[in-house]
């Protein structure tokens, strides 16, 4: 699963939303890097 959200170990809405925001942010950085050419998908 993406971002480790299949089975979370966190309790509380604030902590879960922080984990979700971090997961989306990292995914977007990797995606932007792939589009611009400075990140190859083979590293992941």
C-alpha positions as CSV (number, residue, x, y, z in Angstrom):
1,X,0.0,0.0,0.0
2,X,1.0,3.6,-0.5
3,X,2.1,5.6,2.6
4,X,1.6,2.7,5.0
5,X,-2.1,3.4,5.5
6,X,-3.3,-0.2,5.2
7,X,-2.9,-0.8,8.9
8,X,-1.9,2.3,10.8
9,X,-0.4,2.2,14.3
10,X,-1.5,5.7,15.1
11,X,-4.5,6.6,17.2
12,X,-6.3,9.9,16.7
13,X,-7.5,11.9,13.8
14,X,-4.7,14.5,14.0
15,X,-1.9,11.9,13.9
16,X,-3.5,10.0,11.1
17,X,-4.0,13.2,9.0
18,X,-0.3,14.1,9.6
19,X,0.8,10.7,8.4
20,X,-1.5,11.1,5.4
21,X,-0.1,14.5,4.6
22,X,3.5,13.2,4.8
23,X,2.7,10.3,2.6
24,X,1.1,12.5,-0.1
25,X,3.9,15.0,0.1
26,X,6.6,12.3,-0.4
27,X,4.6,10.8,-3.3
28,X,4.3,14.2,-5.0
29,X,8.0,14.9,-4.6
30,X,8.9,11.6,-6.2
31,X,6.4,12.2,-9.0
32,X,7.7,15.7,-9.6
33,X,11.2,14.4,-9.7
34,X,10.3,11.7,-12.2
35,X,8.6,14.3,-14.5
36,X,11.5,16.7,-14.3
37,X,14.1,14.0,-14.9
38,X,16.3,14.2,-11.7
39,X,14.7,11.1,-10.1
40,X,14.6,7.7,-11.8
41,X,11.8,5.4,-10.7
42,X,14.2,2.5,-10.4
43,X,15.4,3.7,-7.0
44,X,12.0,3.1,-5.4
